Amino acid sequence: MASIVGKKSGLTWAVHLSVAFLVAIWLFPTVGLLVSSFRSADQIASSGWWSALSTQERQVPPVRVSGDETEQGGSFVIAGSLFDGASTTVTAWGTSSREPEAYEPGQSVDMGDGQTLTVSENGDFTLSGPESFEGARLPRIFTTASTPPDFTLDNYRNVLFSSTAAAGVGQSFINTLTVAIPATIIPILIAAFAAYALAWMEFPGRALLIAAVVGLLVVPLQLALIPVLQLHNDIGIGKGYLGVWLAHTGFGLPLAIYLLRNYMVGLPKDIIENAKVDGATDFQIFIKIILPLSFPALASFAIFQFLWTWNDLLVALVFLGTDDQTLVLTARLVNLLGSRGGQWEILAASAFVSIAVPLVVFFAMQRYLVRGLLAGSVK
């Protein structure tokens, strides 16, 4: 027996590899979303986020020659730039989709009828000919170019401060905070009182109430949505923030009471009995002793409740509707997917805005999570 004590299990390495694998699975898409939210639309479309720090070579969408015509030495000239000042280097170009890399940068190409076209390495082009180009169909230029890493804050400016309903999520961000913060605080306040009563106060029917709370944990959320909405309409609160707060409170109370009651039952009984001997009332014991000692359980449930209410879509749509003034972030992202499915830079920035707050809340309070979840499991 002595030789076994302190010996590590042979499966320790497997556990470590499994944990590292799970962390990588969770971290990989999050990092990709963050990097993509700072990239331009062209780079997102042409390469993966893992290549964001390297120079990318890609085929640029064709550009038709356009610009003001000038006369120089008896020739008519149209000059301009393909890239609007972007730091892009042309590696090859062409005038046909069948041969998009037919010519080198700086090479002059005979377009027929005495016309010549030149494309330089920085994207500047010059089209010249003996006759005016007015009314003529000008050629298209196909280019292959190398582009350095391009990071921008324009995506976040567009998402947070755009005045268009389809792009701006600033109002939805505020709406989600308006829903999530009260919907987290209210059930904690109610559940804390209920958990103390079920843990330390003797009254008839306490065991049945505890069983009812456990039973309510398995009631499907979708089963109660329509009846609760009809009740709200009957009592006059209809669709609004009060209705969604009460709905989240009702759906979150069973788990809150269950977690807090398990934790409070495990607190030292001597402390409470000594306080009663000293003349403290149940309310004084609850406020001055139980609540401070129960902070890990309170924080644990607060994490769950906040993440649930912040990421909720179904309850918000049922109790708030689809009006732009009350639309939450998850519903806004659904709209963006429908109307801007091709603009991935907008979607990436919007999605990361929606997960930034839950990430901050989780990492700030995660040390209390395990302590709160394991409350009451060991005596």
C-alpha positions as CSV (number, residue, x, y, z in Angstrom):
1,M,0.0,0.0,0.0
2,A,2.8,2.4,0.8
3,S,4.2,2.1,-2.6
4,I,0.9,3.1,-4.2
5,V,0.5,6.3,-2.2
6,G,1.4,9.3,-4.2
7,K,1.8,7.4,-7.4
8,K,0.3,9.1,-10.5
9,S,-2.2,7.4,-12.6
10,G,-1.0,6.1,-16.0
11,L,-3.9,8.0,-17.6
12,T,-2.8,11.4,-16.4
13,W,-1.3,12.2,-19.8
14,A,-4.6,11.2,-21.5
15,V,-6.5,13.6,-19.2
16,H,-4.1,16.4,-20.0
17,L,-4.3,15.8,-23.8
18,S,-8.1,15.6,-23.6
19,V,-8.3,18.9,-21.7
20,A,-5.9,20.6,-24.2
21,F,-8.0,19.3,-27.1
22,L,-11.2,20.6,-25.6
23,V,-9.6,24.0,-24.9
24,A,-8.3,24.2,-28.5
25,I,-11.7,23.3,-29.9
26,W,-13.3,26.1,-27.9
27,L,-10.4,28.6,-28.6
28,F,-9.9,28.0,-32.3
29,P,-13.2,29.5,-33.6
30,T,-13.1,32.3,-31.0
31,V,-9.6,33.5,-32.1
32,G,-10.6,33.2,-35.8
33,L,-13.7,35.3,-35.2
34,L,-11.7,38.0,-33.4
35,V,-9.0,38.1,-36.2
36,S,-11.7,38.2,-38.9
37,S,-13.5,41.0,-37.2
38,F,-10.4,43.3,-37.8
39,R,-9.8,42.2,-41.5
40,S,-11.1,43.8,-44.6
41,A,-13.8,42.2,-46.7
42,D,-11.4,41.4,-49.6
43,Q,-8.9,39.6,-47.3
44,I,-11.7,37.6,-45.6
45,A,-13.0,36.5,-49.0
46,S,-9.5,35.5,-50.3
47,S,-7.9,33.8,-47.4
48,G,-8.4,32.2,-44.0
49,W,-7.9,34.1,-40.7
50,W,-4.8,32.0,-39.9
51,S,-2.9,33.6,-42.8
52,A,-3.8,37.2,-41.7
53,L,-0.2,38.1,-40.8
54,S,1.2,37.1,-44.1
55,T,1.1,38.7,-47.5
56,Q,-1.7,37.3,-49.7
57,E,-1.6,36.8,-53.4
58,R,-5.0,36.8,-55.0
59,Q,-6.9,37.5,-58.1
60,V,-8.6,40.9,-57.9
61,P,-12.1,41.3,-59.4
62,P,-11.8,42.8,-62.9
63,V,-12.0,46.5,-63.3
64,R,-13.2,48.2,-66.4
65,V,-11.0,51.1,-67.6
66,S,-12.7,54.5,-66.8
67,G,-11.7,58.1,-66.2
68,D,-11.4,61.4,-67.8
69,E,-9.9,61.5,-71.3
70,T,-7.1,63.9,-72.1
71,E,-5.2,64.7,-75.2
72,Q,-1.4,64.5,-75.1
73,G,0.7,65.0,-78.2
74,G,-1.9,64.0,-80.6
75,S,-3.0,60.9,-78.6
76,F,-6.0,60.5,-76.4
77,V,-5.1,59.1,-73.0
78,I,-7.2,57.7,-70.1
79,A,-5.2,57.2,-66.9
80,G,-6.2,56.0,-63.4
81,S,-5.6,53.5,-60.6
82,L,-7.1,50.1,-60.0
83,F,-6.8,50.0,-56.2
84,D,-7.8,53.5,-54.9
85,G,-4.6,54.1,-53.1
86,A,-4.4,50.6,-51.4
87,S,-0.9,49.3,-50.7
88,T,-1.2,46.5,-53.3
89,T,1.4,45.2,-55.7
90,V,0.5,43.8,-59.1
91,T,2.3,40.6,-60.0
92,A,0.5,39.8,-63.3
93,W,-2.4,41.2,-65.3
94,G,-4.5,40.5,-68.4
95,T,-7.4,41.7,-70.5
96,S,-9.3,38.4,-70.8
97,S,-10.8,36.1,-68.2
98,R,-9.2,33.2,-70.1
99,E,-5.7,34.7,-69.6
100,P,-5.8,36.8,-66.4
101,E,-2.0,36.6,-66.0
102,A,-0.9,37.1,-69.5
103,Y,1.3,40.2,-69.0
104,E,3.8,41.4,-66.5
105,P,3.6,44.8,-64.6
106,G,4.8,47.7,-66.7
107,Q,4.3,45.9,-70.0
108,S,2.6,47.8,-72.8
109,V,0.0,45.8,-74.7
110,D,-1.3,46.5,-78.2
111,M,-5.1,46.5,-78.0
112,G,-5.6,47.0,-81.8
113,D,-6.4,50.1,-83.8
114,G,-3.3,51.8,-82.5
115,Q,-4.5,51.6,-78.8
116,T,-2.0,50.5,-76.1
117,L,-2.7,49.6,-72.4
118,T,-0.1,49.7,-69.7
119,V,-0.5,48.6,-66.1
120,S,2.2,49.4,-63.6
121,E,3.2,47.5,-60.5
122,N,1.4,49.8,-58.1
123,G,-1.9,49.5,-60.1
124,D,-1.8,52.6,-62.2
125,F,-3.0,52.1,-65.7
126,T,-2.7,54.1,-69.0
127,L,-4.8,53.6,-72.1
128,S,-3.8,55.6,-75.1
129,G,-5.0,55.7,-78.7
130,P,-5.0,57.9,-81.8
131,E,-8.8,58.5,-81.6
132,S,-11.1,59.6,-78.9
133,F,-12.5,56.8,-76.7
134,E,-15.9,58.6,-76.3
135,G,-18.7,56.1,-76.8
136,A,-16.3,53.2,-77.2
137,R,-16.4,50.0,-75.0
138,L,-13.3,50.2,-72.9
139,P,-11.4,47.0,-71.9
140,R,-11.5,45.2,-68.6
141,I,-8.3,44.6,-66.6
142,F,-7.8,41.3,-64.7
143,T,-5.0,41.5,-62.1
144,T,-3.2,39.2,-59.7
145,A,-1.9,41.1,-56.8
146,S,-0.1,40.6,-53.5
147,T,-1.6,42.5,-50.6
148,P,0.0,43.0,-47.2
149,P,-1.9,42.3,-44.0
150,D,-4.8,44.7,-43.7
151,F,-6.4,45.3,-40.3
152,T,-9.0,48.0,-39.7
153,L,-11.4,49.2,-37.0
154,D,-14.0,50.2,-39.7
155,N,-15.9,47.0,-39.1
156,Y,-16.6,47.9,-35.5
157,R,-17.3,51.5,-36.3
158,N,-19.9,50.3,-38.8
159,V,-21.4,47.8,-36.4
160,L,-21.6,50.0,-33.3
161,F,-22.2,53.5,-34.8
162,S,-23.9,53.0,-38.1
163,S,-27.2,54.7,-38.5
164,T,-28.7,52.0,-40.7
165,A,-30.9,49.5,-39.0
166,A,-29.3,46.5,-40.9
167,A,-25.7,47.3,-39.8
168,G,-25.9,49.0,-36.5
169,V,-26.1,46.9,-33.4
170,G,-25.4,49.6,-30.8
171,Q,-29.1,49.9,-29.9
172,S,-29.4,46.1,-29.7
173,F,-26.4,46.0,-27.4
174,I,-28.1,48.4,-25.0
175,N,-31.4,46.4,-25.3
176,T,-29.6,43.2,-24.4
177,L,-28.0,44.8,-21.3
178,T,-31.4,46.1,-20.4
179,V,-32.8,42.6,-20.5
180,A,-29.9,40.6,-19.1
181,I,-28.9,42.7,-16.0
182,P,-32.4,42.9,-14.3
183,A,-33.2,39.3,-15.4
184,T,-30.0,38.2,-13.5
185,I,-30.5,40.3,-10.4
186,I,-34.2,39.7,-9.8
187,P,-34.2,35.8,-9.6
188,I,-31.1,35.9,-7.4
189,L,-32.9,38.1,-4.9
190,I,-36.0,36.0,-4.9
191,A,-34.1,32.7,-4.9
192,A,-31.8,33.6,-2.0
193,F,-34.7,34.2,0.3
194,A,-36.5,31.0,-0.8
195,A,-33.3,28.9,-0.5
196,Y,-32.7,30.1,3.0
197,A,-36.2,29.2,4.0
198,L,-35.9,25.8,2.5
199,A,-32.5,25.2,4.1
200,W,-32.9,26.5,7.6
201,M,-36.5,27.2,8.5
202,E,-39.0,24.6,9.7
203,F,-42.5,24.8,8.2
204,P,-45.1,22.3,7.0
205,G,-44.7,21.2,3.4
206,R,-41.0,22.1,3.1
207,A,-40.1,18.7,1.6
208,L,-42.8,18.9,-1.0
209,L,-41.6,22.4,-2.0
210,I,-38.1,21.1,-2.4
211,A,-39.4,18.2,-4.6
212,A,-41.4,20.7,-6.6
213,V,-38.4,22.8,-7.3
214,V,-36.4,19.8,-8.5
215,G,-39.3,18.8,-10.7
216,L,-39.5,22.2,-12.3
217,L,-35.9,21.8,-13.4
218,V,-37.1,19.4,-16.1
219,V,-40.0,21.4,-17.4
220,P,-39.3,22.4,-21.1
221,L,-39.0,26.2,-21.6
222,Q,-40.9,26.0,-24.8
223,L,-43.9,24.4,-23.1
224,A,-44.6,27.5,-21.0
225,L,-43.9,30.3,-23.4
226,I,-47.3,30.8,-25.0
227,P,-49.3,30.4,-21.7
228,V,-47.1,32.9,-20.0
229,L,-47.4,35.4,-22.9
230,Q,-51.2,35.0,-22.7
231,L,-51.1,35.6,-19.0
232,H,-49.0,38.8,-19.6
233,N,-51.6,40.0,-22.1
234,D,-54.4,39.3,-19.7
235,I,-52.9,41.2,-16.8
236,G,-52.0,44.2,-19.1
237,I,-48.2,44.1,-19.3
238,G,-48.2,42.7,-22.8
239,K,-44.9,42.7,-24.7
240,G,-42.2,44.8,-23.1
241,Y,-39.2,44.7,-20.8
242,L,-41.2,43.9,-17.7
243,G,-42.7,40.8,-19.4
244,V,-39.3,39.5,-20.4
245,W,-37.8,40.1,-17.0
246,L,-40.6,38.2,-15.3
247,A,-40.3,35.4,-17.9
248,H,-36.6,35.0,-17.3
249,T,-37.2,35.2,-13.6
250,G,-39.7,32.4,-13.7
251,F,-37.6,30.2,-15.9
252,G,-34.5,30.7,-13.8
253,L,-35.8,30.4,-10.3
254,P,-35.8,26.6,-10.1
255,L,-32.1,26.3,-10.8
256,A,-31.3,29.3,-8.6
257,I,-33.2,27.9,-5.6
258,Y,-31.7,24.4,-6.1
259,L,-28.1,25.7,-6.3
260,L,-28.4,28.2,-3.4
261,R,-30.4,25.8,-1.1
262,N,-27.7,23.1,-1.6
263,Y,-25.0,25.5,-0.7
264,M,-26.7,27.0,2.3
265,V,-27.5,23.5,3.7
266,G,-23.7,22.9,3.8
267,L,-22.9,26.0,5.8
268,P,-21.8,25.3,9.5
269,K,-24.9,24.9,11.6
270,D,-23.1,26.2,14.7
271,I,-22.8,29.7,13.3
272,I,-26.6,30.0,12.8
273,E,-27.5,28.5,16.1
274,N,-25.1,30.8,18.0
275,A,-26.6,33.8,16.1
276,K,-30.1,32.7,17.3
277,V,-28.9,32.3,20.8
278,D,-27.5,35.9,20.7
279,G,-31.0,37.0,19.7
280,A,-30.6,37.5,15.9
281,T,-33.7,37.2,13.8
282,D,-33.9,35.0,10.7
283,F,-33.7,38.2,8.5
284,Q,-30.5,39.4,10.3
285,I,-29.0,35.9,10.0
286,F,-29.8,35.9,6.3
287,I,-28.4,39.3,5.6
288,K,-25.3,39.3,7.8
289,I,-24.2,35.7,7.8
290,I,-25.8,33.6,5.0
291,L,-25.5,36.0,2.1
292,P,-21.7,36.8,2.6
293,L,-20.9,33.1,3.1
294,S,-23.0,32.2,0.0
295,F,-21.3,34.5,-2.4
296,P,-19.7,31.6,-4.4
297,A,-23.1,30.1,-5.1
298,L,-24.6,33.4,-5.9
299,A,-21.8,34.2,-8.4
300,S,-22.1,30.7,-9.9
301,F,-25.8,31.1,-10.6
302,A,-25.2,34.7,-11.8
303,I,-22.8,33.4,-14.5
304,F,-25.4,30.9,-15.7
305,Q,-28.3,33.3,-15.7
306,F,-26.4,36.1,-17.3
307,L,-25.0,33.9,-20.1
308,W,-28.5,32.5,-20.7
309,T,-30.3,35.8,-20.8
310,W,-27.5,37.5,-22.9
311,N,-27.5,34.7,-25.5
312,D,-31.3,34.2,-25.5
313,L,-33.2,34.5,-28.7
314,L,-36.5,32.6,-28.3
315,V,-37.8,34.3,-25.1
316,A,-36.7,37.8,-26.4
317,L,-38.6,37.3,-29.7
318,V,-41.7,36.0,-27.9
319,F,-41.9,38.7,-25.2
320,L,-40.3,41.7,-27.0
321,G,-41.2,41.1,-30.6
322,T,-39.1,42.2,-33.7
323,D,-39.3,46.0,-33.4
324,D,-35.9,47.6,-34.1
325,Q,-36.1,49.6,-30.9
326,T,-36.3,46.5,-28.7
327,L,-34.4,44.0,-30.8
328,V,-31.7,42.1,-28.9
329,L,-28.2,41.2,-30.2
330,T,-29.0,37.6,-31.0
331,A,-32.1,38.7,-33.1
332,R,-30.0,41.4,-34.8
333,L,-27.4,38.8,-35.8
334,V,-30.1,36.7,-37.3
335,N,-31.2,39.7,-39.4
336,L,-27.6,40.4,-40.4
337,L,-27.3,36.8,-41.6
338,G,-30.4,37.2,-43.7
339,S,-29.6,40.6,-45.2
340,R,-25.8,40.7,-45.3
341,G,-24.9,37.1,-45.7
342,G,-22.0,38.0,-48.0
343,Q,-20.4,40.7,-45.8
344,W,-18.5,38.5,-43.4
345,E,-16.5,41.4,-41.9
346,I,-19.8,42.9,-40.5
347,L,-21.0,39.5,-39.2
348,A,-17.6,38.8,-37.6
349,A,-17.5,42.1,-35.8
350,S,-21.1,41.8,-34.7
351,A,-20.7,38.3,-33.4
352,F,-17.6,39.2,-31.4
353,V,-19.4,42.2,-29.9
354,S,-22.1,39.8,-28.8
355,I,-19.7,37.4,-27.1
356,A,-17.3,40.0,-25.6
357,V,-19.4,40.8,-22.5
358,P,-20.2,37.1,-21.6
359,L,-16.5,36.3,-21.9
360,V,-15.6,39.1,-19.5
361,V,-18.3,38.0,-17.0
362,F,-17.2,34.4,-17.2
363,F,-13.5,35.0,-16.7
364,A,-14.1,37.5,-14.0
365,M,-16.2,35.1,-11.9
366,Q,-15.2,31.6,-13.1
367,R,-13.3,30.9,-9.9
368,Y,-16.6,30.8,-8.1
369,L,-18.3,28.5,-10.6
370,V,-17.0,25.1,-9.5
371,R,-17.4,26.0,-5.8
372,G,-21.0,26.9,-6.4
373,L,-21.8,23.9,-8.5
374,L,-20.3,21.4,-6.1
375,A,-22.1,22.9,-3.1
376,G,-23.8,20.3,-1.1
377,S,-22.3,17.4,-3.0
378,V,-19.9,16.5,-0.2
379,K,-20.7,16.4,3.4
